[in-house]
Amino acid sequence: MPPRSNRLRAAALAVAAAGLAMLSACDGGVSPSASSGDPNGGSAAQAKLGLMSSLPLIWPLGADVDAIAAGRAETPWQSAALGGDYTLVPLDTLSPIPALSPDGPDTDPLQGLSRLAVIQPRGLSPSDNVALDQWVRAGGRLLLVLDPMLTGDYDLPLGDPRRPVDSALIPPVVGRWGMKISFGVHETEEAYYGTDIMPGGTKLPLAYPGRIDLLPGAGKACVRHAATIAICRVGKGRVTMIADAALFEHPEFAGEGGRGLRAVVRQALD
C-alpha cells in the first residue's frame, strides 16, 4: 500500500468531491421536501434512530461536557443533516444496563428502536454482539459502517480516548452474518478514491475504503452490491454494511445540507 501524502490526499478528496457534486446534480439527489432540521427538535412523526459512533457525529470533537449539558456546544453538520429525517438517540452501549436497585428492571438501550446506525464504533463487547444480533433477528434495521482507515483530520493525539477509532474493530457478529472486511490494496494513491452505487442508485463516495466479501454459507441471505456495500437478511431484520466512513467525515462528500449522507442512510434503513 502506498504511503499517504497529506497533499495528495487533499487533492484527491477535492477531485472526488467535485465529481460527486456533478453526479448529484445530474440525478437530483434526495427529495427536497425534508429539511436539514435540528437533531434534537425533530417532529413527533419522525422515526427514532439509535446512533453509536466514535466519530464526532452528535457532539463536536473534544467538546466540554458542561457546554454539552447546557446546550452551548455546536451541532456537527452530520447531526444537523440526520436530524432532518430522524430523532437521534445517542448510544454508548447496545447491551442491557443492570438496574441500580435489586428490584429494578434492567435498561435495554435498544428497546423501542427499529433503526440503528453503528458507525466506526470504539468496539463492541461480547454482550453488545449478542444484543445486536438478537435485535436484528427480531426485525431491526442496521446500518453498520466499518472503515479500515479513516481519512478525516482529528486534532487529538493518538491514544486520546476522545479520538475516533482510526481503524475499525470488526465485531465477531459480522462473521456470524456471513461477511468479512479486508483492506483493498491498490497500486496508486488516486486508486483509493472513487464512488460505489447503493442499491437504490445513490452515489457513495469513497476514500481508502475496505472491501466486503461474503463468507461461504452466506447463501441467498447476503448480497454484495459493490466492493464496499453488502446487505444481509438476518432473521426478520436487515443489515446494510459499508466498508468506508468518508461520507460521515467530509462535508464536501455529503452534498449540500448533507443530502447525499441522508440519502445513503435512508436507503439503508427505510
C-alpha positions in Angstrom: 0.0 0.0 0.0 1.5 3.4 -1.0 2.1 5.8 1.9 -0.4 8.6 2.2 0.7 12.2 1.5 -1.5 14.9 3.0 -1.1 17.0 -0.2 -2.1 14.1 -2.4 -4.9 13.1 -0.1 -6.3 16.6 0.0 -6.1 16.9 -3.8 -7.8 13.6 -4.3 -10.5 14.4 -1.9 -11.2 17.6 -3.7 -11.4 15.9 -7.1 -13.6 13.1 -5.7 -15.9 15.7 -4.1 -16.2 17.7 -7.3 -17.1 14.6 -9.3 -19.7 13.6 -6.7 -21.3 17.0 -6.9 -21.6 16.7 -10.6 -23.2 13.3 -10.3 -25.7 14.6 -7.7 -26.6 17.5 -9.9 -27.4 15.1 -12.7 -29.7 12.7 -10.7 -31.2 15.2 -8.5 -30.2 13.7 -5.1 -32.8 13.1 -2.5 -36.2 14.8 -2.3 -36.0 18.5 -1.2 -39.1 18.0 0.9 -37.1 17.1 4.0 -35.3 19.9 5.8 -32.0 19.7 7.5 -33.6 20.4 10.8 -32.4 20.3 14.4 -31.3 16.8 15.5 -32.9 17.4 18.9 -36.0 19.1 17.7 -37.5 16.8 15.1 -41.2 16.3 14.7 -43.1 13.7 16.7 -43.7 11.8 13.5 -40.0 11.2 12.9 -38.7 7.7 13.5 -36.1 7.3 16.2 -32.5 6.4 15.0 -30.2 4.9 17.5 -26.6 6.1 16.8 -23.4 4.7 18.1 -20.1 6.1 16.8 -16.6 7.1 17.8 -16.8 9.9 15.2 -18.0 13.4 16.3 -21.4 13.0 14.7 -23.6 14.2 17.6 -21.3 16.5 19.6 -18.1 18.3 18.4 -14.8 16.6 18.9 -13.4 17.5 22.3 -16.5 19.4 23.4 -16.7 20.4 27.0 -19.2 18.3 29.0 -20.6 21.3 30.7 -21.2 23.0 27.3 -22.9 20.0 26.0 -25.2 19.7 29.1 -26.0 23.4 28.8 -26.8 23.2 25.1 -24.0 25.5 24.2 -22.0 23.0 22.1 -22.0 23.5 18.4 -24.1 21.0 16.4 -22.0 19.0 14.0 -23.1 19.1 10.4 -23.7 15.3 10.4 -26.1 15.6 13.3 -28.0 18.5 11.6 -28.3 16.5 8.4 -29.6 13.3 10.0 -31.9 15.3 12.3 -33.9 16.3 9.3 -35.1 12.7 8.9 -34.8 11.1 12.4 -34.9 11.8 16.1 -31.4 10.8 17.1 -30.8 8.6 20.1 -27.2 8.5 21.2 -26.0 5.2 22.4 -22.8 4.2 24.4 -23.8 0.6 24.7 -26.1 -1.9 23.0 -26.4 -4.5 25.8 -28.8 -4.2 28.7 -27.7 -2.0 31.6 -28.1 -3.6 35.0 -30.7 -2.0 37.3 -29.4 0.3 40.0 -31.6 -1.4 42.6 -32.1 -5.1 43.2 -35.8 -4.9 42.5 -35.5 -2.6 39.4 -35.6 -3.8 35.8 -32.5 -3.7 33.5 -32.5 -0.9 31.0 -32.4 -2.0 27.3 -30.9 0.7 25.2 -32.3 -0.8 22.0 -35.9 -1.0 23.3 -38.3 1.0 21.2 -35.8 1.3 18.3 -36.4 -0.2 14.9 -33.5 1.6 13.2 -29.9 1.7 14.3 -26.6 3.1 12.8 -23.3 1.9 14.2 -20.6 3.9 12.5 -16.9 3.3 13.3 -17.6 2.2 16.9 -14.9 2.0 19.6 -15.5 -1.7 19.8 -18.4 -3.9 20.8 -18.3 -6.0 23.9 -19.3 -9.7 23.8 -22.7 -8.7 25.3 -23.1 -5.9 22.7 -22.6 -8.5 19.9 -25.2 -10.8 21.4 -27.7 -7.9 21.9 -27.2 -6.6 18.4 -27.6 -10.0 16.8 -30.8 -10.6 18.8 -32.2 -7.1 18.0 -31.6 -7.5 14.2 -33.1 -11.0 14.1 -36.2 -9.7 15.8 -36.7 -7.2 12.9 -34.3 -4.3 13.4 -32.7 -2.5 10.5 -29.0 -1.8 11.0 -26.5 0.4 9.1 -23.1 -0.8 10.0 -20.1 1.3 8.8 -16.6 -0.1 9.4 -13.7 1.7 7.9 -10.2 0.1 7.9 -8.6 3.6 7.5 -10.3 6.9 8.3 -9.3 9.9 6.2 -10.5 12.7 8.4 -8.2 15.0 10.3 -8.7 14.9 14.1 -6.8 17.3 16.2 -6.2 14.9 19.1 -3.1 12.8 19.7 -3.1 9.0 19.2 -4.2 7.3 22.4 -6.6 10.1 23.4 -9.9 8.3 24.3 -11.8 11.1 22.5 -10.1 10.4 19.2 -12.1 8.4 16.6 -11.0 4.9 16.0 -8.7 5.2 13.0 -9.0 1.5 12.0 -12.3 -0.2 12.6 -12.5 -3.0 15.1 -14.5 -5.7 13.3 -17.1 -7.3 15.7 -17.4 -11.1 15.6 -21.1 -10.8 14.8 -20.2 -9.6 11.2 -18.9 -13.1 10.5 -22.0 -14.7 12.0 -24.0 -12.7 9.5 -21.9 -14.0 6.6 -19.5 -11.2 5.8 -15.9 -10.2 6.3 -14.0 -6.9 5.7 -10.4 -6.5 4.4 -8.4 -3.5 3.2 -8.1 -3.3 -0.6 -4.6 -2.8 -1.8 -4.1 -0.6 -4.9 -1.0 0.5 -6.8 -1.6 4.3 -6.8 -2.7 6.9 -4.3 -5.5 8.0 -6.6 -7.0 4.5 -6.8 -8.0 4.8 -3.2 -10.7 7.3 -4.1 -13.9 6.6 -6.1 -17.6 6.0 -5.9 -19.8 3.0 -5.4 -23.5 2.8 -6.0 -26.1 1.9 -3.4 -28.9 -0.5 -4.5 -31.3 2.4 -4.9 -28.9 4.3 -7.1 -27.5 6.8 -4.6 -23.8 7.6 -5.1 -21.5 6.6 -2.2 -18.1 8.5 -2.2 -15.1 6.5 -1.1 -11.7 7.4 0.4 -9.4 4.5 1.3 -12.3 2.0 1.5 -12.2 -1.5 2.8 -13.6 -4.5 0.8 -16.5 -6.7 1.8 -16.6 -10.3 0.9 -19.2 -12.9 1.6 -18.3 -16.0 3.5 -19.1 -19.5 2.3 -22.5 -20.4 3.5 -23.9 -16.8 3.3 -26.2 -18.2 0.6 -29.1 -16.1 -0.6 -29.2 -14.2 2.7 -26.5 -11.8 1.7 -25.9 -9.8 -1.5 -22.8 -7.8 -2.2 -23.9 -4.8 -4.2 -20.4 -3.3 -4.7 -16.9 -3.9 -3.3 -17.8 -1.8 -0.3 -21.5 -2.4 0.2 -23.3 -5.6 1.3 -26.8 -6.3 2.5 -27.8 -9.3 4.5 -31.2 -10.6 5.7 -30.8 -11.7 9.3 -33.9 -13.3 10.8 -36.7 -10.8 10.4 -34.2 -7.9 10.1 -31.7 -6.4 7.7 -28.1 -5.4 7.9 -26.5 -2.9 5.4 -22.8 -2.9 5.8 -20.5 -0.2 4.3 -16.7 -0.5 4.5 -15.9 3.2 4.3 -16.8 6.1 6.6 -15.7 9.0 4.3 -19.3 10.2 3.8 -19.6 10.7 7.5 -16.2 12.5 7.8 -16.1 15.0 4.9 -18.9 17.6 4.4 -17.8 18.0 0.7 -18.7 14.4 0.2 -22.1 14.7 1.8 -23.6 17.3 -0.5 -25.5 20.5 0.3 -27.2 20.2 3.6 -25.9 16.6 3.9 -28.3 15.4 1.2 -26.0 12.7 0.0 -25.5 11.4 3.5 -29.2 11.4 4.2 -29.9 9.5 1.0 -27.5 6.7 1.9 -28.9 6.4 5.4 -32.4 6.4 4.2 -31.7 3.6 1.6 -30.1 1.6 4.3 -32.7 1.9 7.0 -36.1 2.7 5.3 
